[in-house]
Amino acid sequence: MVVALLGPVAWSPPGIDPIEWRTALAEDVVDLLATLNEVETAVAVTPTDRWLADAVVWPGTRVYEIPEPTVNAVLDACGPDRPAGPGLARDPSQRVPGGAPGPVNGSEAGPGPEAGPGGRAALPERAAWAEAGRPAGADREVPSGRYDQVAVIAGDAPDLPGLVIGKLLRPLTTRPVAVAPAEGGGPGLLGVAARLPVPEWLPTLDLDSARPAAVRAAAPRPGDLAVTPAWHRLRGPGDLALLNPALEGWDTTRALLSGTGRLR
């Protein structure tokens, strides 16, 4: 299972509405997950951010509502001791049609005339669904089982290659936990993967502040943690220069930046 953790986004480019920016990042990450093969995918949000999940997920995508935006909360929601059911995750195909991006009264998606199939907001680049087809896995059923391995990915890495996610999961054949640093050398992780049930030694991990060295220090043996290749997240103005226009995908973020002259 690969889960996009759509946590808070503290920075947005000047001149771009923060909600529009956050929604664009989330949409591109969700679209990336929909192209992955041989894994189930989901998103995780706190109840106050349910509007964001409803704005960007494809019908049939599992949505976990978690009490706090941490890796541990996501792993707990996916773990074998948690029963599957409507209180754990809701099928987005059952939401009220007409949801538009942005919180209303702090938590709920508001009505909007631009809703598309399954209640997802119909964005301009989605107009040719019938001709171009949806991403692979967009219509997969909501899974009901529990998982042996889970990867949690930050929701602000819109141009993340699927290969990087694969490299994050690969060490779990021999190690209980793997982390991918956020590129740049500062605090924060791109993602975390773990075998379930989660090792008792795993500390509480915030993707914005955790460091691989701290996770390794908590492990009984240094070899219990694998550190996989890093990738950039969009958390500040310097990160925009790391975007590669030649990479496929990240269409919504690309369009938003191009419209403000920040990407050429």
C-alpha positions in Angstrom: 0.0 0.0 0.0 1.2 3.5 -0.9 -0.5 6.4 0.9 -0.2 10.1 0.1 -0.2 12.1 3.3 -1.9 15.4 2.4 -0.6 17.3 5.4 -0.4 21.1 5.9 1.5 23.1 3.4 3.2 26.1 5.0 4.5 27.9 1.9 3.0 28.9 -1.4 4.6 31.0 -4.2 3.7 34.7 -4.0 0.7 35.6 -6.1 -0.8 32.0 -5.9 -3.7 31.4 -3.6 -2.5 29.0 -0.9 -5.5 26.7 -1.2 -5.2 26.6 -5.0 -1.5 25.8 -4.6 -2.1 23.0 -2.0 -4.8 21.5 -4.1 -2.6 21.5 -7.2 0.2 19.7 -5.3 -2.2 17.1 -3.9 -3.8 16.5 -7.2 -0.5 15.8 -9.0 0.7 13.4 -6.2 -2.7 11.6 -6.3 -2.4 11.3 -10.1 1.1 9.8 -9.7 -0.2 7.2 -7.3 -2.9 6.2 -9.8 -0.3 5.2 -12.3 1.5 2.8 -10.0 1.2 -0.9 -10.8 0.9 -3.9 -8.4 0.2 -1.7 -5.3 -2.9 -0.4 -3.7 -3.0 3.4 -3.2 -4.8 5.7 -0.8 -4.7 9.2 0.7 -4.7 10.3 4.3 -6.0 13.5 5.7 -7.2 14.9 9.1 -11.0 15.4 9.4 -10.5 19.2 8.8 -8.8 18.5 5.5 -11.4 16.1 4.2 -12.3 18.7 1.6 -8.9 18.4 0.0 -9.2 14.6 -0.4 -12.7 15.0 -1.9 -11.3 17.6 -4.4 -8.5 15.5 -5.8 -9.1 11.7 -5.4 -10.3 9.5 -8.2 -13.5 7.5 -7.6 -12.6 4.3 -5.8 -9.6 5.7 -3.9 -9.5 4.9 -0.3 -9.3 7.9 2.0 -8.1 7.5 5.6 -9.1 10.1 8.1 -6.4 10.3 10.7 -6.2 12.2 14.0 -2.9 13.9 13.2 -0.8 14.3 10.1 2.0 12.0 11.1 3.5 8.9 9.5 2.6 6.9 12.6 -1.1 7.8 12.3 -1.2 6.6 8.7 0.6 3.3 9.6 -1.8 2.8 12.5 -4.8 3.3 10.2 -3.4 0.7 7.7 -2.3 -1.8 10.3 -3.7 -5.3 11.0 -5.3 -4.3 14.3 -7.6 -1.7 12.7 -10.9 -3.0 11.4 -12.0 -1.9 7.9 -15.2 0.1 7.8 -16.8 3.5 7.1 -15.3 5.0 10.2 -11.8 4.3 9.0 -12.1 5.4 5.4 -14.8 6.6 3.2 -15.3 5.7 -0.5 -15.1 9.1 -2.3 -17.6 7.9 -4.9 -20.2 8.2 -2.2 -19.6 11.8 -1.4 -22.1 14.5 -2.2 -21.5 15.7 -5.9 -20.6 19.3 -6.4 -17.6 19.5 -4.1 -15.2 22.3 -4.9 -11.7 22.8 -3.7 -11.4 24.7 -0.5 -12.7 24.4 3.1 -16.1 25.7 4.0 -16.7 26.5 7.7 -13.2 25.1 8.3 -13.8 21.5 7.2 -16.3 20.6 4.5 -16.2 20.8 0.8 -18.6 23.4 -0.5 -20.9 23.2 -3.5 -19.6 24.1 -6.9 -21.0 24.0 -10.4 -17.8 22.5 -11.8 -18.1 19.0 -10.3 -17.1 16.2 -12.6 -17.7 12.4 -12.6 -17.9 10.9 -9.2 -18.1 14.4 -7.6 -14.5 15.3 -8.4 -14.1 18.9 -9.5 -13.9 19.0 -13.3 -10.6 20.8 -14.1 -9.8 22.0 -17.6 -7.1 19.4 -18.2 -9.6 16.7 -17.3 -12.0 17.6 -20.2 -10.7 14.7 -22.4 -11.2 11.9 -19.9 -13.2 9.8 -22.5 -10.6 10.3 -25.2 -7.4 10.0 -23.2 -8.5 7.6 -20.5 -8.0 7.8 -16.8 -4.7 6.9 -15.1 -4.1 3.2 -14.6 -5.9 2.1 -11.4 -8.3 5.1 -11.3 -11.3 2.7 -11.2 -9.9 0.1 -8.9 -12.2 -0.9 -6.1 -11.6 0.4 -2.6 -9.7 -2.5 -0.9 -11.0 -4.0 2.3 -8.0 -5.9 3.5 -5.1 -4.9 5.8 -1.5 -4.6 4.5 1.9 -6.1 5.3 3.9 -3.1 3.9 2.9 0.5 3.7 4.7 3.5 2.2 3.7 7.1 3.3 4.6 9.8 0.8 4.5 13.6 1.3 1.8 15.4 -0.5 4.0 18.2 -1.8 6.3 16.4 -4.3 4.2 16.7 -7.5 7.0 15.5 -9.9 8.0 12.5 -7.9 8.9 9.6 -10.2 7.3 6.3 -9.4 10.7 4.7 -9.4 11.6 6.6 -6.2 8.6 5.1 -4.5 9.6 1.6 -5.7 13.1 2.1 -4.2 11.5 3.1 -0.9 9.5 -0.1 -0.8 12.3 -2.5 -2.0 14.3 -2.7 1.3 11.3 -4.0 3.2 12.1 -7.5 2.0 15.0 -7.5 4.5 14.5 -4.5 6.8 11.5 -3.3 8.8 11.7 0.4 8.0 13.0 2.6 5.1 13.1 6.4 4.8 13.7 8.6 1.8 15.1 12.0 2.8 13.8 15.3 1.4 16.4 16.6 -1.0 18.4 19.6 0.2 20.0 18.3 3.4 17.6 20.0 5.8 15.1 18.4 8.1 12.2 16.5 6.7 11.5 13.3 4.8 10.0 12.6 1.4 8.5 9.3 2.7 8.7 6.4 5.0 8.0 2.7 4.4 7.5 0.1 7.0 6.5 -3.5 7.5 3.4 -4.0 9.5 2.9 -4.3 12.4 5.0 -1.3 13.0 8.2 -1.9 15.0 7.8 -0.7 18.6 11.0 1.3 18.4 9.8 3.6 15.5 9.5 7.2 16.9 6.7 9.6 16.0 7.6 10.8 12.5 6.6 14.2 11.1 7.6 14.4 7.5 8.4 18.1 7.9 10.9 17.7 10.7 12.1 14.1 11.0 15.7 13.2 10.0 17.1 9.8 8.9 19.8 9.9 11.6 17.2 10.3 14.4 15.2 7.3 13.1 18.4 5.2 12.9 19.3 6.2 16.5 16.0 4.8 17.7 16.5 1.5 16.0 17.9 -1.5 18.0 20.5 -2.0 15.2 21.6 0.5 12.6 20.9 -2.0 9.8 17.2 -2.0 10.8 16.8 1.2 8.8 17.4 1.6 5.1 17.9 5.1 3.6 16.8 5.3 0.0 17.3 8.0 -2.7 16.1 11.5 -1.8 13.7 13.7 -3.8 12.7 17.3 -3.5 9.5 18.6 -2.0 8.1 22.1 -2.7 8.5 23.8 0.7 10.2 27.1 -0.3 11.1 29.3 -3.2 14.4 27.6 -3.8 12.7 24.3 -4.4 11.0 25.6 -7.6 14.3 25.5 -9.3 14.5 21.7 -8.8 11.4 21.1 -10.9 12.3 19.5 -14.2 9.9 20.5 -17.0 11.1 17.6 -19.0 9.6 15.1 -16.5 6.1 13.9 -17.4 3.2 14.5 -15.0 2.7 17.2 -12.4 0.3 18.9 -14.9 -1.7 20.9 -12.4 1.3 22.4 -10.6 3.0 23.0 -13.9 0.0 24.9 -15.3 -0.3 27.0 -12.1 3.3 28.0 -12.1 3.3 28.7 -15.9 0.4 31.0 -15.5 2.4 33.2 -13.1 5.6 33.2 -15.1 7.5 31.1 -12.7 8.0 28.2 -15.0 9.1 28.4 -18.6 
